[in-house]
Amino acid sequence: MTKVIHNFNAGPSILPKEVFEAASKAVLNFNDTGLSILEIGHRTSLFQPVMNEARSLVKELMGLGDKHEVLFLHGGASTQFMQVPMNLLNENDIASYTETGTWAGKAIKEARLFGHVEIAGSSKTENYTCIPDELSVSPTAAYLHITTNETIAGTQWHAIPYDCGVPLVADMSSDILSRQLDFNRFDLIYAGAQKNMGAAGVNLLVVNKEILGKVTRTIPTILDYRNHIAEGSMLNTPPVFAVYVVLLTLRWLKSQGGVAAIENRNREKANLFYNTLDALPLFHGPVATPDRSWMNAVFVMKDPALEQEFMDWCKKENMVGIKGHRSVGGFRVSMYNALTIDSVKALTDLMKEFATKKG
């Protein structure tokens, strides 16, 4: 009998079983060509439809209009910390950033290499346990940058500042396509694929073409978004296998009913987990209730001496990836799109059992 593994890893993370099966077949024989997906030419008639369909499905699932282009790039979200200001921020310009956790902080650090950064709102003094209540955005800012979900802090923007008065840029690496948003009101979105969209190795970029071409600096060819748009994400060899896994995951998402359907599932999983957490005094969630992440729930034990014992219980029940990030400790439960409600129920049942024995 196959052992059931409950995968709560923060990333790379759980993907649908159907995606693994299709991807594994393609490694040996892609579309009955006798060739592996790992060895086909990226500019051939074999792979071009993969790229075209993946980009088209992103536009469909997000409901994007003609102004927005979809790109698949190397380097993950960390490269975008640099590439966004390189393409959008002149040396004497201002960019507004929100400071909500580790990943927002990394984006701020890179942006300061290219221009002036103003902090529009920060939750640093609250140890990143909430989202800033108010923002102060310079009307002359080149853009406002937000990190929609902080995987380490366990916070998420549930009220998006669409009306900030300047172009809106978002790092959606850990909650991309997990809920319905007005994606057309973002001028640039970037997201590493390895949490909700596919395998590690590729980064999604959605950009409003109208915000490009306004910086005076010379941008290296490979880092200029306009060049990638002109070549349809084929400016250089794309991460072929990673893009293919994204395509499979997007097909799966569409088959499940799209973003609206997956949002309902994600809401159900989050409600089940947080209702359980709040009902058990043995556990404590530090994040302000309105700002809790649906994707990454963080919590600790009221008695730290019990944490290792609870971790051992989880390990015995084949629950992996729940250890908190090394910088904050405690526990982290990642509930990405492909995680089933059954896995969340198994964990909450275990929490209740543990609390009963220790209570």
C-alpha positions in Angstrom: 0.0 0.0 0.0 1.4 3.4 -1.0 2.2 5.6 2.0 0.3 8.8 2.0 2.6 11.8 2.4 1.1 15.2 3.5 3.4 17.7 1.9 3.4 21.1 3.6 6.7 22.3 2.1 7.0 26.0 1.5 8.7 25.6 -1.9 9.5 23.8 -4.0 6.2 22.4 -3.0 3.3 20.1 -3.8 2.0 19.7 -7.3 -1.0 17.7 -8.6 -0.4 14.0 -9.1 -1.6 14.3 -12.7 1.2 16.8 -13.4 3.9 14.5 -12.1 2.6 11.6 -14.1 2.4 13.6 -17.4 5.8 15.3 -16.8 7.5 11.9 -16.0 6.2 10.4 -19.3 7.4 13.4 -21.2 10.9 12.9 -19.8 11.0 9.6 -21.6 8.8 10.2 -24.6 7.3 13.6 -25.3 4.1 13.5 -27.2 5.0 10.2 -28.8 7.9 11.7 -30.6 10.4 9.2 -29.2 12.3 12.3 -27.8 12.5 13.5 -24.3 11.2 16.9 -23.4 14.7 17.4 -22.0 16.3 17.1 -25.5 14.0 18.8 -27.9 15.0 22.1 -29.5 13.3 25.1 -28.0 12.7 26.8 -31.4 11.3 23.6 -33.0 7.7 22.9 -33.9 7.7 20.5 -30.9 8.3 23.1 -28.2 6.9 26.3 -29.6 3.3 25.1 -29.0 4.2 24.5 -25.4 5.3 28.1 -24.9 2.4 29.5 -26.8 -0.2 27.5 -24.8 1.4 28.3 -21.5 1.4 32.0 -22.2 -2.2 31.9 -23.5 -3.5 30.0 -20.5 -1.9 32.5 -18.1 -3.8 35.3 -19.9 -7.0 33.3 -19.9 -6.8 32.3 -16.2 -6.0 35.9 -15.2 -8.5 37.5 -17.6 -5.8 39.7 -19.0 -6.4 42.2 -21.7 -4.3 43.2 -24.7 -2.1 45.6 -22.8 -0.4 42.9 -20.8 2.3 40.5 -22.0 3.2 37.2 -20.5 6.8 36.1 -20.3 8.6 33.1 -18.8 12.1 34.0 -17.6 15.1 32.6 -15.9 16.3 33.5 -12.4 13.2 33.2 -10.3 11.7 36.1 -8.3 15.1 37.1 -6.8 16.3 38.2 -10.2 13.2 40.3 -10.5 14.2 42.2 -7.3 16.9 43.7 -9.6 15.3 43.5 -13.0 12.1 45.4 -12.1 13.9 48.6 -11.0 16.4 48.3 -13.8 13.5 48.5 -16.3 11.3 50.9 -14.4 13.4 53.2 -12.2 15.7 56.0 -13.3 18.6 57.0 -11.0 16.9 60.2 -9.8 13.4 58.7 -9.6 11.5 57.5 -6.5 10.0 54.1 -6.1 7.6 53.3 -3.3 8.0 49.9 -1.5 6.0 48.3 1.2 8.1 46.6 3.9 6.2 43.5 5.1 8.8 40.8 5.6 12.0 39.1 4.4 11.1 39.0 0.7 9.9 42.6 0.6 13.2 43.5 2.4 15.2 41.8 -0.3 13.4 43.6 -3.0 14.0 47.0 -1.3 17.7 46.3 -1.0 18.1 45.6 -4.7 15.9 48.6 -5.8 18.2 51.0 -3.9 21.0 50.1 -6.3 19.0 51.8 -9.1 17.2 54.8 -7.6 15.6 56.3 -4.5 13.4 54.0 -2.4 10.7 55.4 -0.1 8.9 53.1 2.3 5.2 53.6 1.7 4.3 51.4 4.7 6.0 49.1 7.1 5.2 46.5 9.7 8.8 46.0 10.8 8.1 47.4 14.3 5.4 44.8 14.6 7.9 42.1 13.7 6.0 41.7 10.4 3.0 40.1 12.0 0.6 42.3 10.1 0.1 44.3 6.8 0.4 48.1 7.1 -2.9 49.7 7.8 -2.1 52.9 5.8 0.2 53.7 2.9 1.9 56.9 2.0 2.8 56.7 -1.7 4.6 59.6 -3.4 2.5 60.8 -6.3 5.7 61.1 -8.4 6.8 57.5 -7.6 7.7 55.4 -10.6 5.7 52.6 -9.1 4.5 51.0 -5.8 5.8 47.6 -5.0 4.0 45.1 -2.8 4.8 41.5 -1.8 1.3 40.0 -1.9 2.2 37.1 0.4 5.1 36.7 2.8 6.0 33.0 3.1 8.2 33.5 6.2 6.1 36.0 8.1 2.8 34.3 7.1 1.0 37.5 6.1 -1.0 38.3 3.0 -2.5 41.4 1.4 -6.3 40.9 1.4 -7.1 44.5 0.4 -4.9 45.2 -2.6 -4.0 49.0 -3.0 -5.2 49.2 -6.5 -5.8 52.9 -6.2 -2.3 53.9 -5.2 -2.1 56.5 -7.9 1.0 55.1 -9.5 1.8 51.9 -11.4 1.3 48.8 -9.2 4.0 46.1 -9.1 3.6 42.9 -7.2 5.7 39.9 -6.2 3.2 37.1 -6.2 5.6 34.2 -5.9 3.7 32.4 -3.2 0.1 33.1 -4.0 -0.1 33.4 -7.8 -3.3 32.1 -9.2 -4.6 31.1 -5.7 -7.4 33.6 -5.6 -9.4 36.0 -7.8 -7.8 39.4 -8.2 -8.2 42.2 -10.8 -5.0 41.3 -12.5 -5.4 44.0 -15.2 -5.0 46.6 -12.5 -1.4 45.5 -11.8 1.2 46.9 -14.1 3.8 44.3 -13.4 3.5 40.9 -11.7 6.3 38.4 -11.1 6.2 35.0 -9.5 8.6 32.1 -9.1 6.7 29.0 -10.4 7.8 26.6 -7.7 4.9 27.1 -5.2 1.6 27.2 -7.1 2.5 27.0 -10.8 5.1 24.4 -11.4 8.7 23.3 -10.9 11.6 25.4 -9.8 13.6 27.0 -12.6 11.2 29.5 -14.3 9.7 32.8 -13.4 6.4 34.2 -14.6 6.3 37.9 -15.6 3.1 39.7 -16.5 3.7 43.3 -17.7 1.8 46.2 -19.0 3.7 47.2 -22.1 2.9 50.9 -21.6 5.1 51.2 -18.5 8.3 50.1 -20.4 10.8 52.2 -22.3 10.8 55.1 -19.8 14.2 54.8 -18.2 17.3 56.5 -19.6 19.9 53.9 -18.7 21.2 51.4 -21.1 19.7 48.0 -20.1 21.7 44.9 -20.9 20.0 43.0 -23.8 19.0 39.9 -21.7 17.6 42.1 -18.9 15.4 44.3 -21.0 11.8 43.2 -20.9 11.1 44.6 -24.3 13.5 42.3 -25.9 11.8 39.2 -24.3 8.4 40.5 -25.5 9.7 40.9 -29.0 10.9 37.4 -29.1 8.0 35.8 -27.3 10.0 34.6 -24.3 12.5 33.0 -26.8 15.2 35.6 -26.6 17.5 32.9 -25.2 17.0 29.2 -24.5 14.1 29.1 -22.0 13.9 26.5 -19.1 12.1 24.1 -21.4 11.2 21.4 -18.8 10.1 24.0 -16.2 7.9 25.7 -18.7 6.3 22.4 -19.7 5.5 21.6 -16.0 3.9 25.1 -15.8 1.8 24.3 -18.8 0.6 21.0 -17.2 -0.2 22.8 -14.0 -2.1 25.5 -15.8 -4.1 22.9 -17.6 -4.9 21.2 -14.3 -6.0 24.5 -12.8 -8.3 25.2 -15.7 -9.8 21.7 -15.4 -10.5 22.3 -11.8 -12.7 25.3 -12.6 -10.0 28.0 -12.8 -9.0 30.6 -10.2 -12.5 31.1 -8.8 -12.8 27.4 -8.0 -9.4 27.1 -6.5 -10.0 30.2 -4.4 -13.0 28.5 -2.8 -10.8 25.4 -1.9 -8.0 27.6 -0.5 -10.5 29.5 1.6 -11.9 26.3 3.0 -8.4 24.9 3.8 -7.4 28.2 5.5 -10.6 28.4 7.5 -10.2 24.8 8.7 -6.6 25.3 9.8 -7.1 28.7 11.5 -10.3 27.8 13.3 -8.5 24.8 14.7 -5.5 26.8 15.7 -7.7 29.4 17.5 -9.6 26.7 19.4 -6.5 25.1 20.9 -4.8 27.2 23.6 -1.7 25.0 23.3 -0.9 26.7 20.0 -0.4 30.3 19.1 -0.5 32.1 15.8 1.3 35.5 16.0 -0.1 37.0 12.8 -2.9 39.6 13.1 -6.2 37.8 12.1 -7.2 40.0 9.2 -3.7 39.6 7.6 -3.3 35.8 7.9 -2.0 34.1 4.8 -4.1 31.5 3.1 -0.9 30.0 1.7 1.5 29.9 4.6 0.2 29.6 8.2 2.8 30.2 10.9 2.4 29.2 14.5 4.3 28.3 17.7 3.6 26.3 20.8 2.7 28.2 24.0 5.3 25.9 25.7 8.4 25.8 23.4 9.5 22.6 25.2 6.7 20.7 23.4 7.7 21.8 19.9 10.1 18.9 19.2 7.6 16.4 20.4 4.9 17.8 18.2 7.4 17.7 15.3 8.1 14.1 16.0 4.3 13.3 16.0 4.0 15.0 12.6 7.0 13.1 11.2 5.5 9.8 12.4 2.2 10.6 10.5 4.1 11.4 7.3 3.6 15.2 7.5 6.6 16.9 5.9 7.7 20.5 5.6 6.0 22.0 8.7 9.2 23.2 10.4 9.2 27.0 10.5 11.8 29.0 8.6 15.2 29.0 10.3 15.0 32.8 10.9 11.8 32.6 12.9 11.4 29.0 14.2 8.2 27.4 15.2 6.0 25.9 12.5 4.8 26.7 9.0 2.1 25.0 7.1 2.0 25.8 3.4 -1.4 25.2 1.8 -0.8 25.8 -1.9 -3.3 25.1 -4.7 -2.5 21.4 -5.1 -2.7 20.6 -1.3 -5.9 18.7 -0.6 -8.4 19.5 2.2 -7.7 15.9 3.4 -4.1 16.8 4.2 -5.2 19.9 6.2 -7.8 17.8 8.0 -5.1 15.2 8.9 -3.0 17.9 10.4 -5.8 19.6 12.3 -6.9 16.2 13.7 -3.3 15.6 14.9 -3.2 19.0 16.5 -6.4 18.3 18.4 -5.1 14.9 19.5 -1.8 16.3 20.7 -3.6 19.2 22.6 -5.8 16.7 24.3 -2.9 14.5 25.5 -0.9 17.6 26.6 -3.8 19.5 28.1 
